[in-house]
Amino acid sequence: MVTTSYGEASSPRNRSARVFPVAGSVRDPGRLDSVVPRPRDTRHILLRALAGGTRVAIGDLVGLLPDHPQPLSAVLDLVDAGDAVIDLDSAFDASSRVWLTPAPRV
């Protein structure tokens, strides 16, 4: 079971730790009508949305992952990995903008 750091209630889908295989999608055992995207697929969905240098609202990115148990964490994982940047000059909310990290200049 994952414990929360910010005092919010844990996701009902987060009853037990699951290990996701590398690619494709898997059925969520808690919801028979749903398929949970695997981390690789989630990353691909988010990177495609950010392609072309567009700045996308966090809320819009979260909306692209309706079956993900923690879609905000998936977006923040891109930032933690150094692949995306969040505009921290404004308030942090669903309208905060995210964009791909610029490629280093040689």
Secondary structure as the mmCIF struct_conf table of DSSP 4:
data_model
#
loop_
_struct_conf.conf_type_id
_struct_conf.id
_struct_conf.beg_label_comp_id
_struct_conf.beg_label_asym_id
_struct_conf.beg_label_seq_id
_struct_conf.end_label_comp_id
_struct_conf.end_label_asym_id
_struct_conf.end_label_seq_id
HELX_LH_PP_P HELX_LH_PP_P1 VAL A 2 THR A 4
BEND BEND1 SER A 5 GLY A 7
HELX_LH_PP_P HELX_LH_PP_P2 GLU A 8 SER A 11
TURN_TY1_P TURN_TY1_P1 PRO A 12 ARG A 13
BEND BEND2 ARG A 15 SER A 16
BEND BEND3 VAL A 22 GLY A 24
STRN STRN1 SER A 25 ARG A 27
TURN_TY1_P TURN_TY1_P2 PRO A 29 GLY A 30
TURN_TY1_P TURN_TY1_P3 LEU A 32 ASP A 33
STRN STRN2 VAL A 35 PRO A 37
HELX_LH_PP_P HELX_LH_PP_P3 ARG A 38 ARG A 38
HELX_RH_AL_P HELX_RH_AL_P1 PRO A 39 LEU A 50
HELX_RH_3T_P HELX_RH_3T_P1 ALA A 51 GLY A 53
STRN STRN3 VAL A 56 ALA A 57
HELX_RH_AL_P HELX_RH_AL_P2 ILE A 58 GLY A 63
TURN_TY1_P TURN_TY1_P4 LEU A 64 LEU A 64
TURN_TY1_P TURN_TY1_P5 PRO A 66 ASP A 67
BEND BEND4 PRO A 69 PRO A 69
HELX_RH_AL_P HELX_RH_AL_P3 PRO A 71 ASP A 80
TURN_TY1_P TURN_TY1_P6 ALA A 81 GLY A 82
BEND BEND5 ASP A 83 ASP A 83
STRN STRN4 ALA A 84 ILE A 86
TURN_TY1_P TURN_TY1_P7 LEU A 88 ASP A 89
BEND BEND6 SER A 90 SER A 90
BEND BEND7 ASP A 93 ASP A 93
TURN_TY1_P TURN_TY1_P8 ALA A 94 SER A 95
STRN STRN5 ARG A 97 LEU A 100
HELX_LH_PP_P HELX_LH_PP_P4 THR A 101 ARG A 105
#
